[in-house]
Amino acid sequence: MLQNTVPDSEVGISSYAADCRNGLLRPAHLGELTRQIPRELVERALEEEREARPPQRRRKLPLLVGVYFVLALQLFPGQGYQRVWQHLIGGMACLDRRQARVSKSALIELRGRVGEPVLYQLFRLLAGPVASTRTPGVAWRGWRLVAVDGCRSLETANTPANEGFFGRGRALTPWSHPHVQLLALIEVGTRAIIDAVLAAAYGDERKLAARLTPALRADMLVLADRGFGSAPLYRQIAATGAAFLVRCTARRVPPVLAVLDDGTFLSRLGGVDVRVIDADVVVRLADGTRTSTRYRLVTTLCDPVLYPAQDLIALYHERWEVESASRDFKLGLLRCLPLRSRKPRAVRQELWAALIVYQLLGREIAEAAHASGLDPDRISFEHALDHGRDSVIRAEIDPDTDYHGGSLRAYLLTPERRVPRRRLRTSDRKKHPHHRPAPSVRIDEITVELRRPVLVTPPPPRPWCIPAVPRLPLPPASADGVPPTLLERVLAALPYRQEEAAGPKEIRDAIGLSNVSHLTHLLKAWAANGWVVRLPRRTACFGPDP
């Protein structure tokens, strides 16, 4: 078994140099992925964390080895600690097998010493765009395409601590395991992660998306589905200088300020000037059936000449890249298995480590695509993941040199391992009334029909008033020396003419209140009793006849 501490003769020199001299850093690798996460980068993240924690004794299992061990756990989900450790040291002919006999408790203690902040700092160093704008599928007319979406189906270990911290969701039937919500901002094309947020399963996606806006740049175009149709989020994205193309719900009816020549119209949402594209996507099937779906897109690209509506509708389809990234992360990397951690802090550490491994694979895919001129969609994530796992097992680490191994790029660019070009859907996705899949029908034609808005001047509201005769008598006036009641203060502030009717905010400012919502409810109750007169279609009131 390994001893807990290093010899006293090594205390006076730097820990990194001493560990290299003793050969303790040989298991610190990830196979061919070590090129993307060198030891110097990990040591940088560790130095930032060491400044925030008290000094600790040196051990036979350094923290640097612990970081690579936690990352290797994500490459082999469902396998035990000692099995993963054997994968790390399996191809090292120069390693003393007696020194490699590490117990499971020692590996658990090693992972606990690494902690969550180290992995988070390392993720921050690796996150970001990984491809140039010349890479196919990454940019569109000078804009770098990014997409945002969330995943609520990441299962954790079924423990009371995880359930209390993350929750089981708000469904009527509780999920079998507590779930973590992951919201990510990814680069379209390479599907690399630019930034990510971890939260409870029932967190609001729109509020979590606001935490991703600092990662946006002025040359980015954000794609998002209708779950992110929020005026405050529009305002926060526009404040960064980035543009957005977001689908909004049909219930939202933006005001029509001006109709453009292509059938779209200008509007204003959340203080941001936007262009609204209202279209029907009509699908004609081989059996003669016609189905249509309404799309309402909101974008800050307001020039119909530079950005035609038909091109923007086709571009919105690229948002599905973030769905493919979620599939690769959950189904490919994690294999849809519950996370092994039993405590919330360990769960977060495990997810940050999984995101780091996913980012390393994305970097390899981006480099291979850039070298060959291929679209990154043509390179298989599954093949990159399988080769990365194999390279960890057969790694050969020499104590005097860095990693030597085969080329992952050459493996990915083999013609028989390329993914076929993306093709359009050839059959519909109709479902049986009893939620059973119906036989697919071939799609013959897909057309997009723009809806041209009509400028309609709404008629002026017809004001009507609740009778001024009170249904209930007014409460008696306050005696001398007693402060007036809130109703008396409101009646004193209200005008007596309908043309000068005041709203709740104006009344609040006049009498010095802080809660306008409570005042609105009181005005409705007082209007029902006839103490004030309330106008319909407006929250404006004026006092009864004196």
C-alpha positions, -999 to +999 in steps of 0.1 A: +000+000+000+011+036-006+023+056+023+005+088+033+034+112+033+066+118+014+101+115+029+113+144+050+143+150+026+119+162+000+101+189+021+124+217+012+119+216-026+089+225-046+061+199-045+058+196-083+096+190-088+097+165-059+067+146-072+083+144-107+116+132-091+098+104-072+077+093-102+045+101-084+030+120-114+031+091-138-006+083-134-015+120-141-027+116-177-058+111-198-042+092-227-042+112-259-065+138-243-036+149-221-024+171-250-056+192-245-052+194-207-014+194-199-001+192-163+009+228-164-027+239-169-040+217-141-012+230-118-023+265-126-059+257-114-044+241-083-023+271-075-054+293-075-071+270-052-041+265-028-042+303-021-077+299-006-070+269+016-045+262+044-013+244+036-015+206+036+010+179+040+025+163+009+012+128+001+021+099-021-010+106-041-006+143-051-036+165-059-024+167-096-029+129-098-063+133-081-075+158-107-067+134-136-083+105-116-116+124-112-116+132-149-109+095-157-139+086-137-161+104-162-146+085-191-156+052-175-190+057-159-204+027-140-169+014-132-155+013-097-126+035-083-100+007-083-110-004-118-105+031-132-072+034-113-060+003-131-070+018-164-047+048-156-017+027-148-024-003-171+000+007-199+029+019-178+056-006-180+079+016-159+056+018-129+063-004-099+032-026-095+037-027-057+034+011-056+002+009-076-017-010-050-040+017-038-071+009-017-106+021-025-106+042+006-074+060-004-089+068-038-121+081-022-100+103+001-080+115-029-112+126-047-125+144-016-092+164-014-096+176-049-130+193-042-154+211-065-136+246-068-106+230-085-127+214-112-147+246-116-116+267-121-103+242-146-136+243-165-134+281-166-099+278-182-110+254-209-145+267-217-150+289-247-152+287-285-128+263-300-131+268-338-124+298-361-152+314-381-138+298-412-148+263-400-179+251-418-211+254-398-197+277-371-205+311-385-233+327-406-228+360-425-201+371-401-219+360-369-206+332-347-236+310-340-242+300-304-272+282-289-286+279-253-308+252-238-312+232-206-313+195-196-333+185-166-329+147-169-295+142-153-300+117-125-281+117-092-278+090-065-310+086-046-299+100-012-318+124+012-290+149+007-293+150-030-331+151-029-331+180-004-306+200-025-317+193-061-352+180-057-372+156-077-391+180-099-426+192-099-443+163-117-473+146-101-453+114-101-419+119-085-389+108-105-371+078-093-339+098-086-332+134-078-324+154-109-299+182-117-306+209-142-277+218-166-280+249-187-253+253-213-243+279-239-227+260-268-209+268-300-230+257-330-210+234-353-184+220-329-209+218-300-182+230-276-193+245-243-188+283-239-204+284-204-226+263-182-248+266-151-258+239-126-290+243-106-319+224-090-343+205-113-371+231-109-350+262-115-363+288-140-344+285-173-349+322-182-333+333-149-305+308-153-299+319-188-292+354-175-261+340-157-247+329-191-249+364-207-214+375-195-199+349-218-215+365-249-195+386-273-204+413-298-199+389-328-223+362-315-258+353-326-278+335-299-303+309-310-330+298-284-364+281-283-396+296-270-388+287-234-364+316-234-389+342-247-385+368-220-382+405-224-357+409-195-335+382-212-338+401-245-325+432-228-296+414-211-285+398-244-287+431-263-267+448-236-237+426-244-237+436-281-247+401-293-277+395-316-304+369-310-329+348-329-355+334-305-388+318-310-416+332-289-450+317-280-481+325-301-497+340-270-473+369-271-486+396-295-459+422-300-470+457-310-467+464-348-447+496-352-439+493-389-445+467-416-415+458-438-415+449-475-409+412-469-439+408-446-421+410-413-427+439-389-407+459-364-416+460-327-402+467-293-399+442-265-382+449-232-369+482-245-351+465-274-359+472-311-367+438-327-380+424-359-408+398-357-411+370-383-446+354-383-447+323-405-465+290-411-445+260-420-468+238-442-460+202-448-477+182-475-476+144-472-478+117-498-513+108-488-525+143-494-526+154-457-515+190-450-502+200-416-489+234-405-471+248-376-469+284-367-435+300-359-430+334-345-394+344-344-379+375-327-346+389-337-324+420-335-313+416-372-338+441-385-324+446-420-346+426-444-321+430-472-291+417-454-311+391-434-341+378-454-369+362-435-366+329-453-329+326-444-336+333-408-363+307-406-339+281-421-311+293-397-333+287-367-330+250-374-294+251-363-306+255-327-310+218-327-272+216-323-276+221-286-301+192-285-274+170-301-249+182-276-272+172-248-276+138-264-238+134-267-232+144-231-260+124-214-263+093-237-227+092-250-205+103-221-226+095-191-244+065-207-277+076-191-264+063-158-272+081-125-242+100-111-222+081-085-219+110-060-241+108-029-236+144-017-245+177-035-209+191-035-196+158-049-224+158-076-213+193-087-177+182-088-186+152-109-206+173-134-178+199-138-154+170-144-178+155-170-181+189-187-143+192-189-140+158-205-167+167-230-149+199-238-116+181-244-133+158-269-149+189-286-115+204-290-101+173-307-131+172-330-127+209-338-090+205-346-097+175-368-124+194-387-102+225-392-073+204-405-095+185-430-119+213-439-149+191-429-180+202-411-176+192-375-210+174-378-192+148-400-170+137-371-184+112-347-185+120-310-189+083-302-157+074-321-138+102-304-150+090-270-142+054-276-107+062-289-101+085-259-110+056-235-088+032-253-059+056-253-061+059-215-059+021-211-029+017-234-011+048-224+027+045-220+042+072-198+079+075-196+092+091-164+116+114-183+093+125-212+056+134-217+029+113-233+037+094-265+008+078-284-011+076-317-029+104-334-066+108-325-070+131-354-060+105-379-084+080-363-113+104-365-107+114-402-108+078-414-135+078-442-153+048-428-157+066-394-172+098-408-208+106-401-230+109-432-241+143-443-272+157-426-303+150-446-338+166-444-366+146-428-383+124-453-413+113-431-436+129-406-438+122-369-475+116-365-487+097-335-516+075-329-544+089-307-534+064-280-499+078-280-486+049-302-464+057-332-485+057-364-471+045-398-448+071-412-458+089-444-434+104-469-431+141-470-435+155-505-432+193-499-424+218-472-433+254-477-429+285-455-457+311-457-451+345-441-480+361-423-482+398-431-495+418-402-523+444-406-520+477-389-553+482-370-559+513-349-577+501-318-609+521-309-606+543-279-618+526-247-653+535-236-649+546-200-675+536-175-675+542-138-688+524-108-716+544-093-703+571-070-730+564-045-712+542-019-727+508-013-713+509+021-710+541+042-675+556+045-657+548+077-658+576+103-630+602+100-601+599+124-603+620+155-580+650+161-544+639+168-549+604+153-531+597+121-554+593+091-562+559+078-548+547+044-583+551+028-584+587+040-550+594+026-559+579-007-592+599-009-573+631-001-549+624-030-574+614-056-588+639-081-625+643-085-626+645-123-625+616-147-601+634-170-575+636-142-578+600-130-547+587-112-532+553-114-518+531-085-482+542-091-492+579-091-512+574-059-483+555-043-459+583-051-484+609-037-490+593-004-455+577+000-462+540-001-437+513-012-459+484-023-480+492-054-493+456-057-510+458-023-524+492-031-539+479-064-558+452-045-571+477-020-583+500-048-603+472-063-620+465-030-627+501-023-642+504-058-665+475-051-678+494-020-682+526-040-656+546-021-636+552-052-645+550-089-623+527-111-621+529-149-622+497-169-592+488-192-571+510-170-560+509-134-570+546-129-593+559-102-608+591-091-628+600-060-666+600-056-685+632-058-677+653-027 
